[in-house]
Amino acid sequence: MAVVENVQNTPTERKANPLKSFITGGFGGICNVLSGHPLDTIKVRLQTMPRPAPGEQPLYRGTFDCAAKTIRNEGVRGLYKGMSAPLTGVAPIFAMCFAGYALGKRLQQRGEEAKLTYPQIFVAGSFSGLFSTFIMAPGERIKVLLQTQGIGPGGEKKYTGMIDCAVKLYKEGGLRSVFKGSCATMLRDMPANGLYFLSYEILTDQYKRRFDRPNVDLMPAILAGGLAGIFYWIGGMPADVLKNRLQSAPEGKFNGIRDVFKDLLKNDGLSALYRGFTPVILRAFPANAATFFGIEIANAFLRQVAPDF
């Protein structure tokens, strides 16, 4: 079974079908969220937990301590806080991401059958991050606020859900508040998406050369997708920390991502840019493997019901 047509870098690739990308990428994204959201919640809470006073212990000592305290205080459902926001936006986000990647490749091709170099693949992948940011940024803002509300002693639960959070943000600060952290999201996704698609193409190319295959089979594609997810977070983690701190901060605390970076360096040190790395890596492989599994299942379904689609 061959894997996703819309991410392959074959010499004779077909023109990308945006509608097909929307369907298959959206289903893959749903699989990503369902499999990876609990560890994403832990990551965000580790990144945004209150700074302990001198002599006090931090709220969470690490990944497993955060998971244990969340389950003890809020039940297993606490690990799924904020999931409605990414689930609602995941189909258009992944559709824009894959469509942006295809467009980025097309803009660099000099002929219908031109094969791109790896630097060109990185540029195309970065272009996809630019596309998806406009949809992803408000969803990320809402997700982070829902994931971090109510933690710590006397923590306030301000929002009852995704819609309530969006409405209150708009009433308090208009669209600017809803889209807070957009530049930080773009700063994360452009290089991280470039690494994501580049590593996937390199891994799948190696498989095709080694086993003399014209396409990539399902299991190697799932493996390559999982590993690509790890490369995404290696490149995107520092900007993700800054984004989450900016999006979860009270209004007026930071003027932008530069202020967040200065505050982090002064009070936490450079190593804080990789705080939450353990749950990220634990999540990255299965979540992104699930993405490519979901995309392939959707592709297989479409090949059966609409072979010419």
LINVENTA-V24513 format. One record per residue. N is the residue number from 1. SS is DSSP state (@ for helix, = for strand, . for the rest). OMEGA is omega in radians with two decimals (999 if undefined). Layout:
n:N ss:SS omega:OMEGA
n:N ss:SS omega:OMEGA
This chain:
n:1 ss:. omega:-3.10
n:2 ss:= omega:-3.07
n:3 ss:. omega:-2.89
n:4 ss:. omega:3.11
n:5 ss:@ omega:-2.98
n:6 ss:@ omega:3.00
n:7 ss:@ omega:3.14
n:8 ss:. omega:3.10
n:9 ss:. omega:-3.11
n:10 ss:. omega:-3.09
n:11 ss:. omega:-3.08
n:12 ss:. omega:-3.08
n:13 ss:. omega:3.12
n:14 ss:. omega:3.05
n:15 ss:. omega:-3.13
n:16 ss:. omega:3.09
n:17 ss:. omega:-3.06
n:18 ss:@ omega:-3.12
n:19 ss:@ omega:3.10
n:20 ss:@ omega:3.08
n:21 ss:@ omega:3.12
n:22 ss:@ omega:-3.08
n:23 ss:@ omega:-3.07
n:24 ss:@ omega:3.11
n:25 ss:@ omega:3.11
n:26 ss:@ omega:3.12
n:27 ss:@ omega:3.07
n:28 ss:@ omega:3.12
n:29 ss:@ omega:3.08
n:30 ss:@ omega:3.09
n:31 ss:@ omega:3.12
n:32 ss:@ omega:-3.09
n:33 ss:@ omega:-3.09
n:34 ss:@ omega:-3.08
n:35 ss:@ omega:-2.99
n:36 ss:@ omega:-3.01
n:37 ss:@ omega:-3.14
n:38 ss:@ omega:3.12
n:39 ss:@ omega:3.05
n:40 ss:@ omega:3.10
n:41 ss:@ omega:3.12
n:42 ss:@ omega:3.13
n:43 ss:@ omega:-3.09
n:44 ss:@ omega:-3.13
n:45 ss:@ omega:3.07
n:46 ss:@ omega:-3.10
n:47 ss:@ omega:-3.00
n:48 ss:@ omega:-3.09
n:49 ss:. omega:-3.11
n:50 ss:. omega:3.11
n:51 ss:. omega:-3.10
n:52 ss:. omega:3.05
n:53 ss:. omega:3.12
n:54 ss:. omega:-3.14
n:55 ss:. omega:3.14
n:56 ss:. omega:3.06
n:57 ss:. omega:3.06
n:58 ss:. omega:-3.12
n:59 ss:. omega:3.11
n:60 ss:. omega:3.13
n:61 ss:. omega:-3.14
n:62 ss:. omega:-3.05
n:63 ss:@ omega:-3.04
n:64 ss:@ omega:3.07
n:65 ss:@ omega:3.10
n:66 ss:@ omega:3.12
n:67 ss:@ omega:-3.10
n:68 ss:@ omega:-3.12
n:69 ss:@ omega:3.11
n:70 ss:@ omega:-3.13
n:71 ss:@ omega:-3.13
n:72 ss:@ omega:-3.06
n:73 ss:@ omega:-3.02
n:74 ss:@ omega:-3.07
n:75 ss:. omega:3.14
n:76 ss:@ omega:-3.14
n:77 ss:@ omega:3.11
n:78 ss:@ omega:3.12
n:79 ss:@ omega:-3.12
n:80 ss:@ omega:3.10
n:81 ss:. omega:3.09
n:82 ss:. omega:-3.07
n:83 ss:@ omega:-3.11
n:84 ss:@ omega:-3.12
n:85 ss:@ omega:3.11
n:86 ss:@ omega:3.12
n:87 ss:@ omega:-3.14
n:88 ss:@ omega:-3.06
n:89 ss:@ omega:-2.96
n:90 ss:@ omega:-3.13
n:91 ss:@ omega:3.10
n:92 ss:@ omega:3.12
n:93 ss:@ omega:-3.13
n:94 ss:@ omega:3.08
n:95 ss:@ omega:3.13
n:96 ss:@ omega:-3.14
n:97 ss:@ omega:-3.11
n:98 ss:@ omega:3.09
n:99 ss:@ omega:3.10
n:100 ss:@ omega:3.09
n:101 ss:@ omega:3.12
n:102 ss:@ omega:3.13
n:103 ss:@ omega:3.10
n:104 ss:@ omega:3.08
n:105 ss:@ omega:-3.10
n:106 ss:@ omega:-3.13
n:107 ss:@ omega:-3.11
n:108 ss:@ omega:-3.13
n:109 ss:. omega:3.11
n:110 ss:. omega:3.11
n:111 ss:. omega:-3.08
n:112 ss:. omega:-3.07
n:113 ss:. omega:-3.11
n:114 ss:. omega:3.10
n:115 ss:. omega:-3.09
n:116 ss:. omega:3.01
n:117 ss:. omega:3.13
n:118 ss:@ omega:3.04
n:119 ss:@ omega:3.09
n:120 ss:@ omega:3.07
n:121 ss:@ omega:3.12
n:122 ss:@ omega:3.11
n:123 ss:@ omega:3.13
n:124 ss:@ omega:3.10
n:125 ss:@ omega:3.10
n:126 ss:@ omega:3.10
n:127 ss:@ omega:3.12
n:128 ss:@ omega:3.09
n:129 ss:@ omega:3.08
n:130 ss:@ omega:-3.13
n:131 ss:@ omega:-2.99
n:132 ss:@ omega:-3.07
n:133 ss:@ omega:-3.04
n:134 ss:@ omega:3.09
n:135 ss:@ omega:-3.02
n:136 ss:@ omega:-3.00
n:137 ss:@ omega:3.12
n:138 ss:@ omega:3.08
n:139 ss:@ omega:3.10
n:140 ss:@ omega:3.13
n:141 ss:@ omega:-3.13
n:142 ss:@ omega:-3.13
n:143 ss:@ omega:-3.11
n:144 ss:@ omega:3.14
n:145 ss:@ omega:3.12
n:146 ss:@ omega:-3.12
n:147 ss:@ omega:-3.01
n:148 ss:@ omega:-3.11
n:149 ss:. omega:3.05
n:150 ss:. omega:3.14
n:151 ss:. omega:-3.13
n:152 ss:. omega:-3.12
n:153 ss:. omega:3.10
n:154 ss:. omega:-3.13
n:155 ss:. omega:-3.08
n:156 ss:. omega:3.03
n:157 ss:. omega:-2.99
n:158 ss:. omega:-3.01
n:159 ss:. omega:3.13
n:160 ss:. omega:-3.14
n:161 ss:. omega:-3.04
n:162 ss:@ omega:-3.09
n:163 ss:@ omega:3.13
n:164 ss:@ omega:3.14
n:165 ss:@ omega:-3.13
n:166 ss:@ omega:-3.12
n:167 ss:@ omega:-3.12
n:168 ss:@ omega:3.09
n:169 ss:@ omega:-3.13
n:170 ss:@ omega:3.13
n:171 ss:@ omega:-3.06
n:172 ss:@ omega:-3.04
n:173 ss:@ omega:3.13
n:174 ss:@ omega:-3.12
n:175 ss:@ omega:3.13
n:176 ss:@ omega:3.12
n:177 ss:@ omega:3.13
n:178 ss:@ omega:-3.09
n:179 ss:. omega:3.12
n:180 ss:. omega:-3.13
n:181 ss:. omega:-3.12
n:182 ss:@ omega:3.13
n:183 ss:@ omega:3.11
n:184 ss:@ omega:3.08
n:185 ss:@ omega:3.11
n:186 ss:@ omega:3.11
n:187 ss:@ omega:3.07
n:188 ss:@ omega:-2.91
n:189 ss:@ omega:-3.10
n:190 ss:@ omega:3.10
n:191 ss:@ omega:-3.10
n:192 ss:@ omega:3.08
n:193 ss:@ omega:3.07
n:194 ss:@ omega:3.10
n:195 ss:@ omega:-3.11
n:196 ss:@ omega:-3.10
n:197 ss:@ omega:3.12
n:198 ss:@ omega:-3.12
n:199 ss:@ omega:3.10
n:200 ss:@ omega:-3.12
n:201 ss:@ omega:3.13
n:202 ss:@ omega:-3.11
n:203 ss:@ omega:-3.13
n:204 ss:@ omega:3.06
n:205 ss:@ omega:3.12
n:206 ss:@ omega:3.11
n:207 ss:@ omega:-3.11
n:208 ss:@ omega:3.13
n:209 ss:@ omega:-3.06
n:210 ss:@ omega:-3.07
n:211 ss:@ omega:3.07
n:212 ss:. omega:-3.13
n:213 ss:. omega:3.10
n:214 ss:. omega:-3.14
n:215 ss:. omega:-3.12
n:216 ss:. omega:3.11
n:217 ss:= omega:-3.00
n:218 ss:@ omega:-3.04
n:219 ss:@ omega:3.06
n:220 ss:@ omega:3.11
n:221 ss:@ omega:3.09
n:222 ss:@ omega:3.11
n:223 ss:@ omega:3.13
n:224 ss:@ omega:3.11
n:225 ss:@ omega:3.10
n:226 ss:@ omega:3.12
n:227 ss:@ omega:3.09
n:228 ss:@ omega:3.09
n:229 ss:@ omega:3.10
n:230 ss:@ omega:3.11
n:231 ss:@ omega:3.08
n:232 ss:@ omega:-3.05
n:233 ss:@ omega:3.04
n:234 ss:@ omega:3.12
n:235 ss:@ omega:-3.00
n:236 ss:@ omega:-3.02
n:237 ss:@ omega:-3.12
n:238 ss:@ omega:3.12
n:239 ss:@ omega:3.11
n:240 ss:@ omega:3.10
n:241 ss:@ omega:-3.14
n:242 ss:@ omega:3.12
n:243 ss:@ omega:-3.10
n:244 ss:@ omega:3.10
n:245 ss:@ omega:3.12
n:246 ss:@ omega:-3.06
n:247 ss:@ omega:-3.13
n:248 ss:@ omega:-3.07
n:249 ss:. omega:3.06
n:250 ss:. omega:3.14
n:251 ss:. omega:3.09
n:252 ss:. omega:-3.11
n:253 ss:. omega:3.13
n:254 ss:. omega:3.07
n:255 ss:. omega:-3.13
n:256 ss:. omega:-3.06
n:257 ss:@ omega:3.10
n:258 ss:@ omega:3.09
n:259 ss:@ omega:3.11
n:260 ss:@ omega:-3.12
n:261 ss:@ omega:3.12
n:262 ss:@ omega:3.13
n:263 ss:@ omega:3.13
n:264 ss:@ omega:-3.14
n:265 ss:@ omega:-3.09
n:266 ss:@ omega:-2.98
n:267 ss:@ omega:-3.05
n:268 ss:. omega:-3.12
n:269 ss:. omega:-3.05
n:270 ss:@ omega:-3.11
n:271 ss:@ omega:-3.14
n:272 ss:@ omega:3.10
n:273 ss:@ omega:3.09
n:274 ss:@ omega:3.06
n:275 ss:. omega:-3.07
n:276 ss:. omega:-3.08
n:277 ss:@ omega:-3.11
n:278 ss:@ omega:3.11
n:279 ss:@ omega:3.11
n:280 ss:@ omega:-3.11
n:281 ss:@ omega:3.07
n:282 ss:@ omega:-3.13
n:283 ss:@ omega:-2.93
n:284 ss:@ omega:-3.05
n:285 ss:@ omega:-3.10
n:286 ss:@ omega:-3.11
n:287 ss:@ omega:-3.11
n:288 ss:@ omega:2.98
n:289 ss:@ omega:3.10
n:290 ss:@ omega:3.10
n:291 ss:@ omega:-3.09
n:292 ss:@ omega:3.04
n:293 ss:@ omega:3.13
n:294 ss:@ omega:3.12
n:295 ss:@ omega:-3.13
n:296 ss:@ omega:3.09
n:297 ss:@ omega:3.12
n:298 ss:@ omega:3.10
n:299 ss:@ omega:3.13
n:300 ss:@ omega:3.12
n:301 ss:@ omega:-3.13
n:302 ss:@ omega:3.10
n:303 ss:@ omega:3.14
n:304 ss:@ omega:-3.03
n:305 ss:@ omega:-3.12
n:306 ss:. omega:-3.04
n:307 ss:. omega:-3.13
n:308 ss:. omega:-3.09
n:309 ss:. omega:999
